[in-house]
Amino acid sequence: MCLGIPGRIVEITDAGRMAAMADVSGVKREVNIACVAEGDPAALVGRWALIHVGFAMALIDEAEAAATLEALRHLGEAQETLEQIAEGARALS
């Protein structure tokens, strides 16, 4: 299973290498935009993309980005709850 995390393209760092800086939940990292670039890479600045292992895999709109980030937040909370339940079960063993 692959997990793409929404990130906003904030600048093109090297158009020749198809590299851009993406803001992923406040953390900026360089990503490859070759899979989503059509024409001038500068047109991607401000756009949202699903990012997986350093590659912008698909463009998404802001509403989809927000919904995906919210779902990921809920998954994190669910994981924390499951870990607390497991820890409690181990303590009772």
Biopython code that builds the backbone (N, CA, C, O; Angstrom):
import numpy as np
from Bio.PDB.StructureBuilder import StructureBuilder

atoms = [
    (1, "MET", "N", (0.847, -1.174, 0.000)),
    (1, "MET", "CA", (0.000, 0.000, 0.000)),
    (1, "MET", "C", (0.894, 1.239, 0.000)),
    (1, "MET", "O", (1.909, 1.285, 0.695)),
    (2, "CYS", "N", (0.515, 2.213, -0.767)),
    (2, "CYS", "CA", (1.244, 3.478, -0.829)),
    (2, "CYS", "C", (0.427, 4.547, -0.128)),
    (2, "CYS", "O", (-0.803, 4.546, -0.180)),
    (3, "LEU", "N", (1.125, 5.453, 0.522)),
    (3, "LEU", "CA", (0.460, 6.549, 1.186)),
    (3, "LEU", "C", (1.000, 7.854, 0.638)),
    (3, "LEU", "O", (2.185, 8.158, 0.778)),
    (4, "GLY", "N", (0.125, 8.618, 0.016)),
    (4, "GLY", "CA", (0.506, 9.936, -0.474)),
    (4, "GLY", "C", (0.048, 10.979, 0.516)),
    (4, "GLY", "O", (-1.105, 10.969, 0.948)),
    (5, "ILE", "N", (0.940, 11.877, 0.879)),
    (5, "ILE", "CA", (0.627, 12.924, 1.846)),
    (5, "ILE", "C", (0.524, 14.251, 1.099)),
    (5, "ILE", "O", (1.409, 14.584, 0.311)),
    (6, "PRO", "N", (-0.537, 15.007, 1.336)),
    (6, "PRO", "CA", (-0.694, 16.285, 0.637)),
    (6, "PRO", "C", (0.400, 17.284, 1.003)),
    (6, "PRO", "O", (0.767, 17.437, 2.168)),
    (7, "GLY", "N", (0.901, 17.952, -0.015)),
    (7, "GLY", "CA", (1.868, 19.020, 0.174)),
    (7, "GLY", "C", (1.612, 20.096, -0.861)),
    (7, "GLY", "O", (1.170, 19.815, -1.975)),
    (8, "ARG", "N", (1.893, 21.330, -0.480)),
    (8, "ARG", "CA", (1.710, 22.458, -1.405)),
    (8, "ARG", "C", (3.067, 22.818, -2.001)),
    (8, "ARG", "O", (4.044, 23.009, -1.276)),
    (9, "ILE", "N", (3.116, 22.908, -3.320)),
    (9, "ILE", "CA", (4.345, 23.310, -4.010)),
    (9, "ILE", "C", (4.542, 24.810, -3.729)),
    (9, "ILE", "O", (3.683, 25.628, -4.058)),
    (10, "VAL", "N", (5.686, 25.158, -3.116)),
    (10, "VAL", "CA", (5.900, 26.556, -2.746)),
    (10, "VAL", "C", (6.943, 27.258, -3.609)),
    (10, "VAL", "O", (6.950, 28.486, -3.688)),
    (11, "GLU", "N", (7.824, 26.498, -4.256)),
    (11, "GLU", "CA", (8.784, 27.112, -5.185)),
    (11, "GLU", "C", (9.404, 26.030, -6.058)),
    (11, "GLU", "O", (9.475, 24.860, -5.682)),
    (12, "ILE", "N", (9.847, 26.454, -7.226)),
    (12, "ILE", "CA", (10.595, 25.571, -8.118)),
    (12, "ILE", "C", (12.065, 25.791, -7.777)),
    (12, "ILE", "O", (12.572, 26.907, -7.892)),
    (13, "THR", "N", (12.748, 24.728, -7.358)),
    (13, "THR", "CA", (14.153, 24.881, -6.948)),
    (13, "THR", "C", (15.114, 24.622, -8.092)),
    (13, "THR", "O", (16.204, 25.193, -8.114)),
    (14, "ASP", "N", (14.740, 23.772, -9.048)),
    (14, "ASP", "CA", (15.591, 23.484, -10.204)),
    (14, "ASP", "C", (14.704, 22.929, -11.317)),
    (14, "ASP", "O", (14.401, 21.736, -11.349)),
    (15, "ALA", "N", (14.295, 23.806, -12.220)),
    (15, "ALA", "CA", (13.385, 23.399, -13.303)),
    (15, "ALA", "C", (14.008, 22.329, -14.184)),
    (15, "ALA", "O", (13.301, 21.449, -14.674)),
    (16, "GLY", "N", (15.305, 22.386, -14.391)),
    (16, "GLY", "CA", (15.980, 21.391, -15.229)),
    (16, "GLY", "C", (15.924, 19.995, -14.642)),
    (16, "GLY", "O", (15.804, 19.013, -15.375)),
    (17, "ARG", "N", (16.009, 19.901, -13.331)),
    (17, "ARG", "CA", (15.931, 18.607, -12.645)),
    (17, "ARG", "C", (14.505, 18.261, -12.242)),
    (17, "ARG", "O", (14.260, 17.212, -11.648)),
    (18, "MET", "N", (13.561, 19.149, -12.568)),
    (18, "MET", "CA", (12.157, 18.979, -12.188)),
    (18, "MET", "C", (12.026, 18.867, -10.663)),
    (18, "MET", "O", (11.327, 17.994, -10.149)),
    (19, "ALA", "N", (12.706, 19.759, -9.963)),
    (19, "ALA", "CA", (12.694, 19.753, -8.504)),
    (19, "ALA", "C", (11.962, 20.986, -7.982)),
    (19, "ALA", "O", (12.076, 22.085, -8.527)),
    (20, "ALA", "N", (11.211, 20.764, -6.914)),
    (20, "ALA", "CA", (10.457, 21.849, -6.296)),
    (20, "ALA", "C", (10.484, 21.674, -4.784)),
    (20, "ALA", "O", (10.741, 20.584, -4.273)),
    (21, "MET", "N", (10.215, 22.764, -4.085)),
    (21, "MET", "CA", (10.082, 22.715, -2.639)),
    (21, "MET", "C", (8.599, 22.595, -2.329)),
    (21, "MET", "O", (7.780, 23.358, -2.839)),
    (22, "ALA", "N", (8.267, 21.624, -1.482)),
    (22, "ALA", "CA", (6.882, 21.416, -1.080)),
    (22, "ALA", "C", (6.764, 21.601, 0.420)),
    (22, "ALA", "O", (7.653, 21.211, 1.177)),
    (23, "ASP", "N", (5.669, 22.195, 0.839)),
    (23, "ASP", "CA", (5.370, 22.356, 2.260)),
    (23, "ASP", "C", (4.389, 21.249, 2.627)),
    (23, "ASP", "O", (3.249, 21.223, 2.163)),
    (24, "VAL", "N", (4.865, 20.333, 3.474)),
    (24, "VAL", "CA", (4.049, 19.205, 3.917)),
    (24, "VAL", "C", (3.786, 19.397, 5.408)),
    (24, "VAL", "O", (4.644, 19.092, 6.237)),
    (25, "SER", "N", (2.621, 19.893, 5.742)),
    (25, "SER", "CA", (2.243, 20.143, 7.137)),
    (25, "SER", "C", (3.277, 20.971, 7.881)),
    (25, "SER", "O", (3.616, 20.673, 9.026)),
    (26, "GLY", "N", (3.773, 22.004, 7.231)),
    (26, "GLY", "CA", (4.721, 22.904, 7.860)),
    (26, "GLY", "C", (6.184, 22.525, 7.698)),
    (26, "GLY", "O", (7.070, 23.291, 8.079)),
    (27, "VAL", "N", (6.442, 21.360, 7.140)),
    (27, "VAL", "CA", (7.819, 20.909, 6.910)),
    (27, "VAL", "C", (8.102, 21.034, 5.418)),
    (27, "VAL", "O", (7.361, 20.501, 4.592)),
    (28, "LYS", "N", (9.169, 21.735, 5.079)),
    (28, "LYS", "CA", (9.508, 21.913, 3.669)),
    (28, "LYS", "C", (10.546, 20.886, 3.258)),
    (28, "LYS", "O", (11.525, 20.637, 3.961)),
    (29, "ARG", "N", (10.295, 20.292, 2.081)),
    (29, "ARG", "CA", (11.238, 19.319, 1.549)),
    (29, "ARG", "C", (11.209, 19.370, 0.032)),
    (29, "ARG", "O", (10.202, 19.725, -0.580)),
    (30, "GLU", "N", (12.336, 19.007, -0.556)),
    (30, "GLU", "CA", (12.419, 19.017, -2.015)),
    (30, "GLU", "C", (11.775, 17.754, -2.564)),
    (30, "GLU", "O", (11.983, 16.657, -2.044)),
    (31, "VAL", "N", (10.993, 17.922, -3.620)),
    (31, "VAL", "CA", (10.318, 16.801, -4.268)),
    (31, "VAL", "C", (10.523, 16.879, -5.776)),
    (31, "VAL", "O", (10.784, 17.948, -6.327)),
    (32, "ASN", "N", (10.402, 15.752, -6.419)),
    (32, "ASN", "CA", (10.473, 15.671, -7.869)),
    (32, "ASN", "C", (9.066, 15.890, -8.416)),
    (32, "ASN", "O", (8.113, 15.264, -7.951)),
    (33, "ILE", "N", (8.933, 16.772, -9.397)),
    (33, "ILE", "CA", (7.613, 17.111, -9.942)),
    (33, "ILE", "C", (7.391, 16.560, -11.351)),
    (33, "ILE", "O", (6.420, 16.928, -12.012)),
    (34, "ALA", "N", (8.275, 15.688, -11.811)),
    (34, "ALA", "CA", (8.190, 15.181, -13.186)),
    (34, "ALA", "C", (6.846, 14.520, -13.485)),
    (34, "ALA", "O", (6.350, 14.621, -14.607)),
    (35, "CYS", "N", (6.253, 13.849, -12.504)),
    (35, "CYS", "CA", (4.983, 13.139, -12.738)),
    (35, "CYS", "C", (3.791, 14.068, -12.908)),
    (35, "CYS", "O", (2.767, 13.667, -13.462)),
    (36, "VAL", "N", (3.912, 15.321, -12.431)),
    (36, "VAL", "CA", (2.761, 16.226, -12.470)),
    (36, "VAL", "C", (2.978, 17.464, -13.336)),
    (36, "VAL", "O", (2.041, 18.223, -13.583)),
    (37, "ALA", "N", (4.199, 17.665, -13.791)),
    (37, "ALA", "CA", (4.496, 18.881, -14.565)),
    (37, "ALA", "C", (4.036, 18.736, -16.008)),
    (37, "ALA", "O", (4.334, 17.753, -16.686)),
    (38, "GLU", "N", (3.310, 19.734, -16.449)),
    (38, "GLU", "CA", (2.908, 19.831, -17.855)),
    (38, "GLU", "C", (3.193, 21.263, -18.270)),
    (38, "GLU", "O", (2.525, 22.190, -17.813)),
    (39, "GLY", "N", (4.168, 21.445, -19.123)),
    (39, "GLY", "CA", (4.519, 22.804, -19.529)),
    (39, "GLY", "C", (5.452, 23.453, -18.529)),
    (39, "GLY", "O", (6.381, 22.814, -18.036)),
    (40, "ASP", "N", (5.215, 24.703, -18.229)),
    (40, "ASP", "CA", (6.065, 25.494, -17.347)),
    (40, "ASP", "C", (5.927, 25.019, -15.902)),
    (40, "ASP", "O", (4.836, 25.097, -15.336)),
    (41, "PRO", "N", (7.017, 24.524, -15.288)),
    (41, "PRO", "CA", (6.950, 24.064, -13.899)),
    (41, "PRO", "C", (6.486, 25.159, -12.937)),
    (41, "PRO", "O", (5.884, 24.853, -11.907)),
    (42, "ALA", "N", (6.752, 26.418, -13.250)),
    (42, "ALA", "CA", (6.348, 27.522, -12.370)),
    (42, "ALA", "C", (4.831, 27.558, -12.169)),
    (42, "ALA", "O", (4.353, 28.103, -11.174)),
    (43, "ALA", "N", (4.079, 26.988, -13.097)),
    (43, "ALA", "CA", (2.623, 26.957, -12.976)),
    (43, "ALA", "C", (2.168, 26.082, -11.800)),
    (43, "ALA", "O", (1.011, 26.155, -11.386)),
    (44, "LEU", "N", (3.069, 25.261, -11.264)),
    (44, "LEU", "CA", (2.717, 24.391, -10.140)),
    (44, "LEU", "C", (2.798, 25.087, -8.787)),
    (44, "LEU", "O", (2.249, 24.590, -7.804)),
    (45, "VAL", "N", (3.472, 26.225, -8.727)),
    (45, "VAL", "CA", (3.612, 26.932, -7.451)),
    (45, "VAL", "C", (2.225, 27.292, -6.922)),
    (45, "VAL", "O", (1.417, 27.899, -7.625)),
    (46, "GLY", "N", (1.965, 26.908, -5.675)),
    (46, "GLY", "CA", (0.670, 27.135, -5.052)),
    (46, "GLY", "C", (-0.288, 25.966, -5.182)),
    (46, "GLY", "O", (-1.323, 25.941, -4.517)),
    (47, "ARG", "N", (0.040, 24.993, -6.031)),
    (47, "ARG", "CA", (-0.828, 23.822, -6.230)),
    (47, "ARG", "C", (-0.556, 22.770, -5.166)),
    (47, "ARG", "O", (0.545, 22.701, -4.619)),
    (48, "TRP", "N", (-1.556, 21.955, -4.874)),
    (48, "TRP", "CA", (-1.438, 20.833, -3.948)),
    (48, "TRP", "C", (-1.148, 19.562, -4.731)),
    (48, "TRP", "O", (-1.657, 19.367, -5.834)),
    (49, "ALA", "N", (-0.319, 18.698, -4.143)),
    (49, "ALA", "CA", (0.003, 17.414, -4.761)),
    (49, "ALA", "C", (0.064, 16.345, -3.682)),
    (49, "ALA", "O", (0.361, 16.629, -2.522)),
    (50, "LEU", "N", (-0.220, 15.114, -4.082)),
    (50, "LEU", "CA", (0.006, 13.976, -3.193)),
    (50, "LEU", "C", (1.468, 13.583, -3.358)),
    (50, "LEU", "O", (1.924, 13.328, -4.472)),
    (51, "ILE", "N", (2.196, 13.535, -2.259)),
    (51, "ILE", "CA", (3.630, 13.285, -2.292)),
    (51, "ILE", "C", (3.920, 11.935, -1.656)),
    (51, "ILE", "O", (3.444, 11.624, -0.564)),
    (52, "HIS", "N", (4.711, 11.144, -2.364)),
    (52, "HIS", "CA", (5.101, 9.815, -1.888)),
    (52, "HIS", "C", (6.585, 9.630, -2.168)),
    (52, "HIS", "O", (7.025, 9.772, -3.309)),
    (53, "VAL", "N", (7.347, 9.317, -1.146)),
    (53, "VAL", "CA", (8.805, 9.104, -1.201)),
    (53, "VAL", "C", (9.538, 10.121, -2.083)),
    (53, "VAL", "O", (10.371, 9.761, -2.915)),
    (54, "GLY", "N", (9.206, 11.393, -1.879)),
    (54, "GLY", "CA", (9.928, 12.454, -2.578)),
    (54, "GLY", "C", (9.439, 12.774, -3.980)),
    (54, "GLY", "O", (10.078, 13.548, -4.694)),
    (55, "PHE", "N", (8.326, 12.197, -4.384)),
    (55, "PHE", "CA", (7.765, 12.461, -5.707)),
    (55, "PHE", "C", (6.346, 12.996, -5.579)),
    (55, "PHE", "O", (5.531, 12.441, -4.842)),
    (56, "ALA", "N", (6.052, 14.080, -6.300)),
    (56, "ALA", "CA", (4.685, 14.566, -6.417)),
    (56, "ALA", "C", (4.002, 13.646, -7.423)),
    (56, "ALA", "O", (4.316, 13.677, -8.613)),
    (57, "MET", "N", (3.068, 12.828, -6.944)),
    (57, "MET", "CA", (2.475, 11.777, -7.776)),
    (57, "MET", "C", (1.202, 12.214, -8.496)),
    (57, "MET", "O", (0.913, 11.729, -9.589)),
    (58, "ALA", "N", (0.439, 13.128, -7.892)),
    (58, "ALA", "CA", (-0.822, 13.566, -8.500)),
    (58, "ALA", "C", (-1.188, 14.930, -7.941)),
    (58, "ALA", "O", (-0.935, 15.217, -6.771)),
    (59, "LEU", "N", (-1.777, 15.762, -8.770)),
    (59, "LEU", "CA", (-2.277, 17.050, -8.318)),
    (59, "LEU", "C", (-3.668, 16.861, -7.719)),
    (59, "LEU", "O", (-4.476, 16.090, -8.237)),
    (60, "ILE", "N", (-3.940, 17.565, -6.634)),
    (60, "ILE", "CA", (-5.250, 17.513, -5.988)),
    (60, "ILE", "C", (-5.679, 18.943, -5.687)),
    (60, "ILE", "O", (-4.866, 19.867, -5.716)),
    (61, "ASP", "N", (-6.965, 19.115, -5.398)),
    (61, "ASP", "CA", (-7.421, 20.462, -5.052)),
    (61, "ASP", "C", (-7.300, 20.664, -3.537)),
    (61, "ASP", "O", (-7.035, 19.724, -2.788)),
    (62, "GLU", "N", (-7.497, 21.894, -3.115)),
    (62, "GLU", "CA", (-7.301, 22.243, -1.706)),
    (62, "GLU", "C", (-8.276, 21.498, -0.792)),
    (62, "GLU", "O", (-7.907, 21.113, 0.318)),
    (63, "ALA", "N", (-9.512, 21.293, -1.245)),
    (63, "ALA", "CA", (-10.497, 20.587, -0.422)),
    (63, "ALA", "C", (-10.074, 19.136, -0.201)),
    (63, "ALA", "O", (-10.190, 18.619, 0.910)),
    (64, "GLU", "N", (-9.586, 18.483, -1.246)),
    (64, "GLU", "CA", (-9.125, 17.098, -1.103)),
    (64, "GLU", "C", (-7.898, 17.033, -0.203)),
    (64, "GLU", "O", (-7.759, 16.101, 0.589)),
    (65, "ALA", "N", (-7.007, 18.015, -0.318)),
    (65, "ALA", "CA", (-5.826, 18.063, 0.543)),
    (65, "ALA", "C", (-6.246, 18.178, 2.005)),
    (65, "ALA", "O", (-5.723, 17.461, 2.859)),
    (66, "ALA", "N", (-7.188, 19.075, 2.300)),
    (66, "ALA", "CA", (-7.654, 19.268, 3.675)),
    (66, "ALA", "C", (-8.308, 17.998, 4.216)),
    (66, "ALA", "O", (-8.065, 17.611, 5.359)),
    (67, "ALA", "N", (-9.137, 17.350, 3.395)),
    (67, "ALA", "CA", (-9.809, 16.124, 3.832)),
    (67, "ALA", "C", (-8.801, 15.008, 4.099)),
    (67, "ALA", "O", (-8.941, 14.261, 5.068)),
    (68, "THR", "N", (-7.800, 14.897, 3.255)),
    (68, "THR", "CA", (-6.782, 13.866, 3.433)),
    (68, "THR", "C", (-5.956, 14.127, 4.684)),
    (68, "THR", "O", (-5.672, 13.198, 5.441)),
    (69, "LEU", "N", (-5.566, 15.381, 4.912)),
    (69, "LEU", "CA", (-4.811, 15.716, 6.119)),
    (69, "LEU", "C", (-5.628, 15.426, 7.373)),
    (69, "LEU", "O", (-5.084, 14.941, 8.365)),
    (70, "GLU", "N", (-6.914, 15.715, 7.342)),
    (70, "GLU", "CA", (-7.790, 15.428, 8.485)),
    (70, "GLU", "C", (-7.889, 13.917, 8.721)),
    (70, "GLU", "O", (-7.830, 13.461, 9.863)),
    (71, "ALA", "N", (-8.038, 13.149, 7.652)),
    (71, "ALA", "CA", (-8.098, 11.685, 7.796)),
    (71, "ALA", "C", (-6.796, 11.143, 8.380)),
    (71, "ALA", "O", (-6.820, 10.250, 9.226)),
    (72, "LEU", "N", (-5.667, 11.677, 7.935)),
    (72, "LEU", "CA", (-4.382, 11.233, 8.474)),
    (72, "LEU", "C", (-4.256, 11.587, 9.952)),
    (72, "LEU", "O", (-3.699, 10.816, 10.733)),
    (73, "ARG", "N", (-4.769, 12.742, 10.333)),
    (73, "ARG", "CA", (-4.746, 13.138, 11.743)),
    (73, "ARG", "C", (-5.561, 12.159, 12.579)),
    (73, "ARG", "O", (-5.132, 11.756, 13.660)),
    (74, "HIS", "N", (-6.736, 11.777, 12.084)),
    (74, "HIS", "CA", (-7.585, 10.819, 12.795)),
    (74, "HIS", "C", (-6.918, 9.446, 12.876)),
    (74, "HIS", "O", (-7.017, 8.766, 13.897)),
    (75, "LEU", "N", (-6.246, 9.043, 11.810)),
    (75, "LEU", "CA", (-5.531, 7.760, 11.852)),
    (75, "LEU", "C", (-4.452, 7.778, 12.922)),
    (75, "LEU", "O", (-4.253, 6.786, 13.623)),
    (76, "GLY", "N", (-3.760, 8.892, 13.050)),
    (76, "GLY", "CA", (-2.731, 9.018, 14.078)),
    (76, "GLY", "C", (-3.322, 8.910, 15.467)),
    (76, "GLY", "O", (-2.748, 8.259, 16.341)),
    (77, "GLU", "N", (-4.479, 9.551, 15.682)),
    (77, "GLU", "CA", (-5.150, 9.472, 16.982)),
    (77, "GLU", "C", (-5.608, 8.045, 17.257)),
    (77, "GLU", "O", (-5.494, 7.566, 18.385)),
    (78, "ALA", "N", (-6.125, 7.363, 16.240)),
    (78, "ALA", "CA", (-6.569, 5.983, 16.403)),
    (78, "ALA", "C", (-5.388, 5.084, 16.748)),
    (78, "ALA", "O", (-5.507, 4.196, 17.593)),
    (79, "GLN", "N", (-4.260, 5.309, 16.103)),
    (79, "GLN", "CA", (-3.067, 4.513, 16.384)),
    (79, "GLN", "C", (-2.617, 4.711, 17.831)),
    (79, "GLN", "O", (-2.256, 3.748, 18.508)),
    (80, "GLU", "N", (-2.638, 5.948, 18.300)),
    (80, "GLU", "CA", (-2.269, 6.229, 19.689)),
    (80, "GLU", "C", (-3.198, 5.497, 20.658)),
    (80, "GLU", "O", (-2.740, 4.942, 21.656)),
    (81, "THR", "N", (-4.498, 5.494, 20.368)),
    (81, "THR", "CA", (-5.465, 4.807, 21.222)),
    (81, "THR", "C", (-5.194, 3.306, 21.243)),
    (81, "THR", "O", (-5.215, 2.682, 22.304)),
    (82, "LEU", "N", (-4.938, 2.725, 20.061)),
    (82, "LEU", "CA", (-4.635, 1.287, 19.999)),
    (82, "LEU", "C", (-3.374, 0.944, 20.786)),
    (82, "LEU", "O", (-3.314, -0.092, 21.447)),
    (83, "GLU", "N", (-2.378, 1.806, 20.715)),
    (83, "GLU", "CA", (-1.144, 1.571, 21.469)),
    (83, "GLU", "C", (-1.389, 1.658, 22.966)),
    (83, "GLU", "O", (-0.809, 0.887, 23.731)),
    (84, "GLN", "N", (-2.240, 2.586, 23.397)),
    (84, "GLN", "CA", (-2.564, 2.698, 24.817)),
    (84, "GLN", "C", (-3.326, 1.468, 25.291)),
    (84, "GLN", "O", (-3.086, 0.984, 26.397)),
    (85, "ILE", "N", (-4.237, 0.958, 24.478)),
    (85, "ILE", "CA", (-5.001, -0.243, 24.838)),
    (85, "ILE", "C", (-4.045, -1.435, 24.970)),
    (85, "ILE", "O", (-4.134, -2.204, 25.928)),
    (86, "ALA", "N", (-3.134, -1.583, 24.005)),
    (86, "ALA", "CA", (-2.167, -2.681, 24.038)),
    (86, "ALA", "C", (-1.275, -2.572, 25.270)),
    (86, "ALA", "O", (-0.978, -3.576, 25.917)),
    (87, "GLU", "N", (-0.850, -1.357, 25.593)),
    (87, "GLU", "CA", (0.007, -1.151, 26.769)),
    (87, "GLU", "C", (-0.750, -1.531, 28.042)),
    (87, "GLU", "O", (-0.185, -2.151, 28.943)),
    (88, "GLY", "N", (-2.014, -1.161, 28.111)),
    (88, "GLY", "CA", (-2.843, -1.521, 29.272)),
    (88, "GLY", "C", (-3.023, -3.021, 29.398)),
    (88, "GLY", "O", (-2.985, -3.566, 30.501)),
    (89, "ALA", "N", (-3.221, -3.698, 28.256)),
    (89, "ALA", "CA", (-3.369, -5.155, 28.257)),
    (89, "ALA", "C", (-2.094, -5.833, 28.714)),
    (89, "ALA", "O", (-2.144, -6.819, 29.449)),
    (90, "ARG", "N", (-0.948, -5.315, 28.287)),
    (90, "ARG", "CA", (0.328, -5.899, 28.720)),
    (90, "ARG", "C", (0.523, -5.714, 30.226)),
    (90, "ARG", "O", (1.052, -6.596, 30.902)),
    (91, "ALA", "N", (0.096, -4.571, 30.742)),
    (91, "ALA", "CA", (0.255, -4.305, 32.171)),
    (91, "ALA", "C", (-0.603, -5.238, 33.023)),
    (91, "ALA", "O", (-0.251, -5.550, 34.160)),
    (92, "LEU", "N", (-1.731, -5.681, 32.467)),
    (92, "LEU", "CA", (-2.625, -6.591, 33.190)),
    (92, "LEU", "C", (-2.192, -8.058, 33.076)),
    (92, "LEU", "O", (-2.686, -8.906, 33.819)),
    (93, "SER", "N", (-1.298, -8.352, 32.176)),
    (93, "SER", "CA", (-0.863, -9.751, 31.956)),
    (93, "SER", "C", (0.075, -10.208, 33.049)),
    (93, "SER", "O", (0.538, -11.348, 33.029)),
]
sb = StructureBuilder()
sb.init_structure("model")
sb.init_model(0)
sb.init_chain("A")
sb.init_seg("    ")
for serial, (resi, resn, name, xyz) in enumerate(atoms, 1):
    if name == "N":
        sb.init_residue(resn, " ", resi, " ")
    sb.init_atom(name, np.array(xyz, "f"), 0.0, 1.0, " ", f" {name:<3s}", serial, name[0])
structure = sb.get_structure()
